Amino acid sequence: MSTKPFKFKQFTVAQDKCAMKIGTDGVLLGAWTKLDFPNSILDIGTGTGVIALQMAQRSFAETIDALEVDANAFEQAVDNFEQSDWSDRLFCYHASLQEFVDEIDDKFDLIVSNPPFYTSTCREADIDKKRAIARHSESLPYYVLLESTVKLLSKKGSCVFIIPFSEEENFLKIASENKLFPFRITRVKGTETSPIKRSLLQLSFQKTVIEIDELVIEISRHNYTQAYINLTQDFYLKM
């Protein structure tokens, strides 16, 4: 994976210190999230800081906090925030989610997270330890993520996640047990004929009709669908 800085239309993300590089999942989440004029936003597990930066570009939120437990990734996110046009609104905490919940009394109007997504007990042999930890859900179980989100989310706020489609049913069951209910679901496929790989989920404390749709990324290799272009064109240079 490239360690070169990733240039977006309005900001650049350095990624040489971070185990998890810029990928489609994070950018999709940052672009797809529905914003209802949030005044405060929290990005859990910010990594390079890309989703928090997207939130800064897309919103006028006064407070955009990010949380990162890995020391190198934390430093990377701080640097990326400081180099952006929104450095006065972005702040990164170096702490675990559990520590953050214990120490912070604030509530957030919007919580976003691209959580670790490998749930199998067998880690891939070809990825280094830090990258394995960053991608493995044992480092942040869904029940911990959702229980913590409930404590941090304002009553009328919403929370947004991208997870493997195979985990959707289980994730929503845990969410429901914590009184969080989906109102938007988009299932993501690489191509029209490929299986669904990801689920984009936006939840709140209110039960309502769920908007469900599907997003196909490519027609063929590097030939993107109009829906994907429309969603990401404010960020990617070549869209």
C-alpha positions as a printed Julia matrix, in Angstrom:
239×3 Matrix{Float64}:
   0.0     0.0     0.0
   1.18    3.49   -0.83
   2.72    5.65    1.89
   2.56    8.77   -0.3
   0.28   11.62    0.76
  -3.22   11.29   -0.66
  -4.41   14.51   -2.27
  -8.09   15.37   -2.2
  -9.67   18.46   -3.75
  -9.59   20.54   -0.57
  -7.07   18.78    1.67
  -4.11   16.4     1.66
  -3.73   13.38    3.95
  -0.27   12.12    4.91
  -0.39    8.39    5.69
   3.2     7.22    6.14
   2.88    6.74    9.95
  -0.54    5.11    9.89
  -1.14    1.36    9.71
  -4.4     1.79    7.79
  -3.99    3.78    4.57
  -6.64    5.77    2.73
  -9.26    3.38    1.38
 -12.67    3.42   -0.24
 -14.52    2.61    2.99
 -13.52    5.73    4.91
 -14.08    8.09    2.0
 -17.46    6.5     1.3
 -18.53    6.96    4.9
 -17.43   10.6     4.96
 -19.27   11.33    1.71
 -22.44    9.3     2.42
 -23.18   10.55    5.94
 -26.34   12.65    6.12
 -25.67   15.92    7.91
 -28.51   17.63    9.78
 -26.54   20.74   10.72
 -24.58   19.12   13.54
 -22.82   21.49   15.93
 -20.53   18.78   17.28
 -19.06   15.7    15.56
 -16.97   12.8    16.85
 -14.91   10.45   14.67
 -14.11    7.23   16.57
 -10.88    5.54   15.44
  -9.86    8.36   13.13
  -6.65    6.81   11.72
  -5.26    9.35    9.27
  -8.12   11.71   10.12
  -9.69   11.52    6.66
 -13.32   11.17    7.79
 -13.0    14.03   10.28
 -11.5    16.16    7.5
 -14.42   15.29    5.23
 -16.81   16.31    7.99
 -14.97   19.62    8.31
 -15.25   20.2     4.56
 -18.94   19.32    4.46
 -20.23   21.02    7.63
 -20.04   24.16    9.72
 -19.79   22.19   12.96
 -17.91   24.2    15.57
 -16.47   21.09   17.22
 -15.05   18.15   15.27
 -13.32   15.8    17.67
 -11.45   12.66   16.68
 -10.33    9.72   18.78
  -7.31    7.5    18.1
  -5.66    4.97   20.41
  -2.57    4.2    18.27
   0.27    6.68   18.98
   1.57    6.88   15.4
  -1.88    7.27   13.9
  -2.7     9.92   16.51
   0.38   11.93   15.52
  -0.51   11.53   11.85
  -4.07   12.75   12.37
  -2.9    15.76   14.39
  -0.45   16.71   11.63
  -3.13   16.31    8.95
  -5.57   18.43   10.94
  -2.98   21.18   11.46
  -2.17   21.3     7.74
  -5.83   21.66    6.74
  -7.96   24.79    6.34
 -10.06   23.73    9.33
  -7.37   23.31   11.99
  -9.3    25.59   14.37
 -12.27   23.17   14.4
 -10.44   19.83   14.48
  -9.04   18.2    17.61
  -7.7    14.69   18.18
  -7.63   12.81   21.49
  -5.04   10.1    22.12
  -7.12    7.62   24.12
  -9.15    4.44   23.91
 -12.88    4.74   23.44
 -13.48    3.44   26.97
 -11.11    6.07   28.44
 -12.78    8.8    26.39
 -16.26    7.82   27.58
 -15.11    7.87   31.22
 -13.5    11.31   30.9
 -15.81   13.26   28.58
 -19.21   14.6    29.63
 -19.99   16.2    26.26
 -22.67   14.88   23.91
 -22.22   14.86   20.13
 -24.82   15.58   17.45
 -23.1    13.22   15.02
 -20.79   10.25   15.64
 -19.0     8.57   12.73
 -16.82    5.47   12.72
 -15.13    3.12   10.29
 -14.58    0.4    12.9
 -12.2    -2.57   12.73
 -13.82   -5.19   10.54
 -12.07   -8.54   10.73
 -14.09  -10.74   13.07
 -12.4   -14.07   12.4
  -9.85  -15.29   14.93
  -7.31  -15.91   12.17
  -5.42  -12.75   11.26
  -3.95  -12.47    7.79
  -0.32  -13.52    7.73
   0.72  -10.9     5.18
  -0.28   -7.82    7.16
   1.86   -6.38    9.91
   0.73   -6.46   13.53
  -0.43   -2.85   13.75
  -2.45   -3.09   10.58
  -3.96   -6.34   11.82
  -4.97   -4.69   15.1
  -6.39   -1.67   13.26
  -8.52   -3.95   11.08
  -9.53   -6.59   13.66
 -12.78   -6.1    15.53
 -11.4    -7.72   18.68
  -9.62   -4.4    19.28
 -13.02   -2.65   19.4
 -15.94   -5.08   19.7
 -19.22   -3.87   18.25
 -20.97   -4.0    21.61
 -18.32   -1.69   23.12
 -18.56    0.67   20.16
 -22.35    0.84   20.32
 -22.65    1.05   24.12
 -20.13    3.89   24.09
 -21.89    5.63   21.21
 -25.14    5.65   23.19
 -23.39    7.4    26.08
 -21.84   10.04   23.79
 -24.72   10.75   21.4
 -27.16   13.63   21.92
 -30.87   12.74   22.11
 -31.62   13.97   18.6
 -28.25   13.01   17.16
 -27.3    10.23   14.77
 -24.4     7.83   14.35
 -22.93    6.41   11.14
 -20.86    3.28   10.48
 -19.49    1.25    7.6
 -19.2    -2.48    8.27
 -18.98   -5.73    6.29
 -22.4    -6.69    4.9
 -21.96  -10.1     6.54
 -21.98   -8.34    9.93
 -25.03   -6.15    9.28
 -27.65   -8.34   10.98
 -25.52   -8.87   14.09
 -24.52   -5.19   14.28
 -28.12   -3.99   14.03
 -29.21   -6.52   16.67
 -26.64   -5.11   19.11
 -27.65   -1.58   18.14
 -31.32   -2.35   18.8
 -30.44   -3.74   22.23
 -28.88   -0.34   22.91
 -31.97    1.53   21.63
 -30.31    2.63   18.37
 -32.33    2.13   15.19
 -31.34    2.51   11.52
 -33.04    5.07    9.31
 -30.67    4.81    6.34
 -28.94    1.72    4.93
 -26.9     1.57    1.74
 -25.39   -1.74    0.68
 -22.24   -1.44   -1.42
 -21.1    -3.66   -4.31
 -17.9    -3.42   -6.33
 -19.74   -4.1    -9.61
 -23.31   -4.92  -10.6
 -22.59   -8.67  -10.63
 -20.36   -8.88   -7.55
 -21.69   -9.71   -4.07
 -22.55   -7.01   -1.55
 -19.43   -6.28    0.5
 -20.23   -3.33    2.78
 -23.16   -1.79    4.63
 -23.39    1.93    5.32
 -25.64    2.49    8.33
 -27.01    5.66    9.9
 -28.86    5.23   13.19
 -30.61    7.32   15.83
 -32.69    6.87   18.98
 -35.91    7.29   16.96
 -37.65    4.37   15.29
 -38.74    5.34   11.8
 -39.1     4.08    8.24
 -35.74    2.85    6.94
 -34.44    4.13    3.61
 -32.66    1.17    1.99
 -30.77    1.28   -1.29
 -27.73   -0.12   -3.07
 -24.57    1.51   -4.39
 -22.47   -0.01   -7.18
 -18.96    1.46   -7.4
 -17.67    0.42  -10.83
 -19.04   -0.51  -14.24
 -15.61   -1.94  -15.08
 -12.09   -1.41  -13.71
 -11.65    2.35  -12.98
 -14.88    3.07  -14.9
 -17.07    4.39  -12.09
 -20.85    4.5   -11.93
 -22.56    7.87  -12.0
 -23.95    7.24   -8.51
 -20.45    6.73   -7.1
 -19.13    9.79   -8.95
 -21.99   11.93   -7.63
 -21.29   10.76   -4.08
 -17.51   11.28   -4.04
 -16.82   14.02   -6.58
 -16.43   16.73   -3.92
 -13.37   14.86   -2.65
 -11.53   12.85   -5.3
  -9.35   14.87   -7.68
 -10.22   12.77  -10.73
 -13.99   12.62  -10.21
